[in-house]
Amino acid sequence: MSDSATKQRFTGNMTVGEAMQLHSEAGLVFSSYHLGGCSHCSINELETIEQVCGGYGVPVDQLLESLNNLLDQ
């Protein structure tokens, strides 16, 4: 089995905290979507990626693609 097949991926039901642990630059991706960058758009590490996207109107598939691109570099 190849490395890419065994690599964990970002998913919608993953919490923000889990995402931050999976890749050190995940926070930068969230910030690029204006999530968690300031006091009125803060995100809770216990919320799932889907919950955060739903709350702020961010397309979940788009955010997941951006996050998973971190793993493909």
C-alpha positions in Angstrom: 0.0 0.0 0.0 1.4 3.4 -0.9 1.9 6.3 1.5 -0.9 8.3 0.0 -3.4 5.5 0.5 -2.6 5.2 4.2 -2.4 9.0 4.9 -5.3 10.4 7.0 -7.4 12.9 5.2 -9.5 15.9 6.4 -13.2 15.0 6.6 -16.3 17.0 7.4 -17.0 15.2 10.7 -13.4 15.9 11.9 -13.3 18.5 14.7 -11.3 21.7 14.1 -8.9 20.6 16.9 -8.3 17.3 15.1 -7.7 19.2 11.9 -5.2 21.5 13.6 -3.3 18.4 14.9 -3.3 16.7 11.5 -1.4 19.5 9.8 0.4 22.4 11.3 -0.8 24.8 8.5 -4.5 23.9 8.8 -5.1 27.1 10.8 -3.8 29.1 7.8 -6.4 27.5 5.6 -9.2 28.2 8.0 -8.0 31.8 8.2 -7.9 32.1 4.4 -11.7 31.4 4.5 -12.1 34.0 7.3 -12.7 31.3 9.9 -11.1 31.8 13.3 -9.1 34.9 12.3 -10.8 37.5 14.5 -13.1 37.7 17.5 -16.4 37.8 15.5 -15.5 34.8 13.4 -13.9 32.6 16.0 -14.3 28.9 15.7 -14.4 26.3 18.5 -11.9 23.4 18.3 -14.7 21.1 19.4 -16.9 22.0 16.4 -16.7 19.8 13.3 -15.6 21.2 10.0 -19.1 20.8 8.7 -20.6 22.7 11.6 -18.1 25.6 11.1 -18.8 25.7 7.4 -22.6 25.6 8.0 -22.4 28.4 10.5 -20.4 30.7 8.3 -21.7 29.8 4.8 -18.4 28.3 3.6 -18.8 25.4 1.1 -17.6 22.3 3.0 -16.3 20.6 -0.1 -14.2 23.6 -1.0 -12.7 23.9 2.4 -11.9 20.2 2.6 -10.2 20.4 -0.8 -8.0 23.2 0.4 -7.2 21.4 3.6 -6.4 18.1 1.8 -4.2 19.9 -0.6 -1.9 20.5 2.4 -1.4 16.7 2.6 -0.7 16.4 -1.1 2.3 18.8 -1.0 
